[in-house]
Amino acid sequence: MTQQAFLARRQEFWSRIERVLYGGRKAVKRSAAWFPAAFRELTQDLNTARSHAFDPSIIERLNSLVLMGNQVLYGQRSWSLSSCVYFFVKTFPRAVRSQWKGMAATHLVFYGLALFFALACVYFPDLVYTVLSEQQAGNLEEMYNPQSSHFLTPRDVSSDADMFGYYIYNNVSVAFRTFAGGVFLGFGSLLILCANAVFLGAAAAHLVNQGFAHTFFSFVIGHGSFELTAIVMCAQAGLILGYRLFVTKGLSRQASLREAGKTALPLVAGSACMLFLAAIIEAFWSSRHELGFTVHYAVGAAGWIVLFAYFIFCGRGKKR
């Protein structure tokens, strides 16, 4: 192939690529359908020019276009409000629904185990102390006793802002330990999830036995929908990673984990936002005991309904 023939055949194509690359974000969006295939052609043109030792100016031009095209296709995307909205309206609920069977099983394990230990500890109160230490039980009683100075406020916390920071740290640490446990073939995530379920069941039963059922349940129902669901989702994300680490389906382990990440990471990112929202509710709403139990129960029930409706109905329709 001669240089002249090569230029005559490909010059217009390169000019079109240049118009897209120098045309800004709008030009790239308009050309999104054909640009990946065009980029592959461009890299082939660069290889052809190099293999035939064409004029260095041609090679330099093609090399510059390839570098710019690579940045467009694989460079880090800047944050935008529209991409954030798309994540919450489409990506996150779709990722949850794509794992509905595993999600249902994980929820069943968590709530089933919590309910089992709660009932067992209600009927056999001394069983609580196989899960909770006496100090932990005493701290729970102090926090949920309406006559206590620490009523609905953790120790060493003096304001709503401090409570918010405390809950953020506590909730996020639990959730991400649950997710990170997935590297142990998923067993770590399952173990941490079960341990939290047992603790929740034992704590609830102990407070019921002490006569603090209303103060406990009216407190947790407001933020529980977001917090508990987020923790279960992190466990499911960890199980996905552990499963794909073990079952690669013919891929390398690195490629298998990369495929798992396409579903697991949206679950973790969405769960982090849910935990942030749960901490806000827990710090600034759940502790408002002066509003009465009925108001707390009504708002908490509405939160559960809205959350399930969001995951069931949001993100329906054609995918981008």
N, C-alpha and C positions, 0 to 999 in steps of 0.2 A: 504493500500500500504506500502510495506517495504522500508526501506531506500536503501537497496542493489538493489532492482528492479528499484527504482526510478533513481538511479545513472546510472545503466546499460542502461536504456532507454533514458536518457536525456543528458548524458555526452558529446556525440559527438556534439549535438546541441549547448551546451554551449561553447564548444571549437571553433565552427564555429563563434559564436557571438564574442568571444574574439579576434579571428583573424581579424575580421572586425574592432572592436573598437580600437585595438592596431595597426592596419595597416595604420593609418593615413587617410588623406582626400581622397586619391585615392581609398583606399579599401572601404570607405563609399560610394563613388560615384558609384563604381561597384556594390554595393549591395543595391542601393537605391530602386530597384523594390520590393524586398522581405523583407527589413529590418523592415518597420512598422508592418507587420503581425508577424514577428519573435519577435519583441519587446513585442507585446501583449502576445505571448506564454511565453516569459521570465518572465513577471510579474505574469502570472498564476503559473509558476514553483515556484517563490518566495512565493506566497501565500500558495501553497501546502506544501512547506518545513516548513513554519511557523506553519501551522495548524496541521501538523503531528509531530511537535517538533523534527525535524531531527537535525543532528549534527550542532552546531553553525558555524563551518567552512564552511559548505555548504550554510547556510543562509547568511553568510557574503560574500561569493563569489557571490551569486546571487544578493544580495543587491548592491554590487559594480557594477556589470554589468548593473543593472537596472538604477542606478544613471548615469553611463556613457552613456547609451542608451538614457536616457531622455535628457541629454545635447545635444546629436547629433540631436535628433528630434526637440526639443523645445528651445534649447539654441539660443542666439543671434548670427546671422551670421556675420562674419567679412566682411568688404567691399572688393570688388575685382573689377578689371577693367572689367572682363567678365560679372559680374552681372550688372554693370552700363550700359555697352553696350547693354545687353539683355533688360534692362528696356526701353531704348530709341528706340531700334529697334523693339521690340515686345510688351512689357507690356503696355507702354503708348499709342501708337496708337490703340491697341486693346481695351483698356479701353474707349477711346474716341468713337470708332466706336460702342461699345456695348450700348452707350447712344445716338446714333445719332438722334433719334426722339426728346428726351428732349433737346439735344444740338441745334438742328435746331430751336426748339421753343424758347429757351433762346436767341439765336442769333437774331431771328426775333423780339423779344420784345425789345432787346437792340438797334439794328440798326434802327428798325422801329420807336421807340420813339425818338431816336436822330434825324432822318431825319424829322419827323413831327415837332419837335420844331425848327429845323434849318430853315425849310421852313416858319414856322409861324413867326419866328423872322426876317427873311429876308424881308417879306412883311409888317410886323408890328414891326419896329425897337424898339419902346418903350417897347415891350414885353420882351426884353432882361433883363430889370431891375427888372422884377419879379423873375428872377432866379439869376442874378448876382448883386452884390452891385456895386456902382459907383467905389469903390476902386478896386474891382476885374476886372472890365471892363478896368479901367485905366492901371492896371498892365499888362493885356493881350495886350493892344495897345502898351505899352512900349516895351514889349518883342518881338513883331512881326513887329514893325516899323523899317525898315532898317536904318533910321536916328537916332535911339535911341542908347544910350550907353549900354543898356541892351539887345541889339538885339540877340534873340535866346539864352539868358542866364538868368536864374532866378536871382532874387535879392539875395545878400549876397553870390553869387557863383563867384569865381574868376579864376577857372581853370577847365580843363576837368575832373580831378580826383575828385574835389569837386562836379562837376555836376553829376558824376557817383554815388557818395554817396547819393546825394540829390534825384536822380531818384530811386535808390534802395529803399530808405526809403519810398518815396511817393508811388511808385507802389506797393510794398509789403504790405504796410499798407492798401491800398485800397482793394487789392485782398483778404487779409486774413480777413478783416472785412466783406467782402462780403461772404466769406465761413463761418465764425463764425456765421453770422446771420441766418444760417440754423437751429440752435438749437431752434429758435422760429417757429417751424413747417414749416420752409422754407420761411416764410413771410419776415423775416429780410433780407435774401439774395436777394429776389425779390425787396424789397424796395430800398436797397442800389444800386442794378443794375439799377433800373429805375432812381434813383436820379443822378447817374453818366451819364446815357444816356441823361437826360434833360440838365445837365450842359454842356456836350460835344456839343449837338446841339445848345444851346444858345451861347456858346463861339465861335463856328465855324461861326454862322450867324453874330455875332457882328463883327468879324474880316473881313468877306466878306463885310459887310456894310461899314467898314472903309477903304476898298481898300487893305487889306493885305491878300487876298485869297491865292496868290501864295506862299508867305513866310510861311503861316500857313500849307497849305496842303503839300508842298514840305518838310516841317520839320517833320510832323507827319507820312507821308506815309512810311518812312523807318523803324521805330520801331513799328508803329501802328499794324501791322499784329500780332506780338508776344505779345505786351502789351494788346491790346483790347481782343484778343482771350483768353489770360490767365485769364483776369478778368471775362469774360463770363464763362469760365470753372470753375472757383472758385464758381461762382453763381450756376452753375449746380451741383457741388459737395455739396454745402450747401442745395440745394433743395432735393438732394438724401437723405441726412441725415434727413432733416425735414420730408420727406415723410415716411421713414422707422421708424421714431420715432412715427409717428401717425398710420401708417398701418403696423402692425407687422406680419401679415400673420400667426398667431398662435404661433409665437415665443415670448419669453420674450423681453422686450424692449432692454435689454442689448445684447441679441443674435441678435436681429433685427439690431441694430446699428453696431454690429460687421460685419454682412453680408453687410450692406451698405458701411462700410469702405473699403471692398475689392475692390470696384469700385471707391469710392470717394477719397481715399487717393492717388492712382496713379494719379488721375486728379490734385490734389493739388500739389503733388511733381513735376509733369511735368510742371504745371503752374509756380511754383517757379523758375524752370530752365529757362522757357521762359521769365519770368520777368527779370531775371538776364541778359539774352541775350539782351532783349529790352533796359535795362539800358546802356549796353555797346554801342549799336548802337546809342542810343539817345545822349549819352555824347560825343562819339568820331567820329560819322559820321553825324548824322542829322543836327548838328550845322555848318557843313562845307558849308556855303552858297556860298562860292567863286567858288564852282564846277558848279553852275548853276542849274536851276530848272529842266531841261530835264534829267540830270544825276540822280537827286534825285528821280524823278518820275519813271524812268526806273528801278532803283535799288529797289525802294519800291514795284513796281508791281511784280518784280521777287520774292521778299520776300513773297508776298501773294500767288503766284503760287506755290512756293516750299513748303510753309507751308501746303496748301491744298493737294498737291500731297503726302506729308509725311503722313498725316492722312488717306488718301484714300488707299495708296498702301503699306505702311510699316506694318510689322507684319502679313502679309498673310501667309497661310500655317498651318501646324500642330502646335498645342500648346505643350509646354513642359509638 
